[in-house]
Amino acid sequence: MKAFRLVAWGQPPEFVDVARPDPGPGEVLIAMRGAGLCRSDLDVMDQTPGSQPFAAVIGDGFTLGHENAGLVAGWGAGVTDMVEGEAVVVHHVRSCGHCGFCLDGVEQACQTFARGAVTLTRGIGLDGGLAEYMVVPRHELVKLGALSPEESAPLTDAGVTAYRAVRSALHCLKPGSTALVIGLGGLGFYGVQFLRLLTAARIIGTDRMPERLKLAQVAGADAVFLSDSDSQGRVMDLTGGKGADVILDFVGTDATMALAAAVSRPMGRIVLVGLGGGTMPVGWGHIATGAEFAISLGSSRSDLAEVCALAASGKLRHEVERFAFDDVALAYERMRAGTLSGRAVITFD
């Protein structure tokens, strides 16, 4: 079968012919139908040998793609609840099911697959979904019912990662509170929707791209503005000088983290999701008194099931731009250039 693989660190990925995998005990064979592309894929592709955070701890030679959905095509011994042809999505995090974190329901912190600051998972160290077929442990699948696997693929990372970040801040978002979403791309677009669905908070969004502001308003943002040198002043004006109770930073640069620290209210929460490589000082006088700072990475399997249930109820909006499997390199080029009109999804005949 054909697969789009990172053959070696420091080299562009390429199409390679590989053997179709066979499911072992407890595993399911998936015929791929939708593989979402993510900005973090570019970070993986741009690594040079030995560089942080991926190449220093993960070996090369794997199929890319960590936002995956498809149809059940077979299964191994011990799998008893699958029907051939039914649609499923794949949890983007590998998990062993038996370490302390897995037992606590936070599979995204699974120690069996931890590699330094990152996790060994499909599309990052293990074979992902940019191939005609993939094999997945049964416990890492969620059934889609009537949902389209092509449209649902981005839910497995962009959607569920944003959902987890919002869920982690619900205790700070009582009626009358304010949430600021920094970065309104794929994750931020979902983040605004989950804030609207799960809270009564006022939602403010900011981004450097005007078209994203319009989408955020459609998703439920109450106020939006273009990021500039006076972003702090804009947030303070929109909140009557109080600042935001929750800040979700889906960018993660020095500038966005500085903005988050500057506009956080006392007893608020700053949630860092974006992999922009930024840092911020933490200490007296640097962030508001009593403010929480958290790095939100990944999600649990139950998070993915809940996101799929929200999608099945018709309460989630998707912005998807589809590409044929043969055009995966073009899709990545469009992502790098910032010219995509939605979340890029590779579709398979």
Secondary structure, DSSP 8 states (H G I E B T S, - for coil): -EEEEE-STTS--EEEE-------TTEEEEEEEEEE--HHHHHHHT--TT-TTTTTTS-S-EE---EEEEEEEEE-TT--S--TT-EEEE-SS---S-SHHHHTT-GGG-SSSEETTEE-EETBEE--SSBSEEEEEGGGEEE-TTS-HHHHGGGGTHHHHHHHHHHTTGGG--TT-EEEEE--SHHHHHHHHHHHHH---EEEEEES-HHHHHHHHHHT-SEEEE--TTHHHHHHHHTTTS-EEEEEESS--HHHHHHHHHHEEEEEEEEE---S------SBTTB-TT-EEEE-----HHHHHHHHHHHHTT-----EEEEEGGGHHHHHHHHHHT--SSEEEEE--
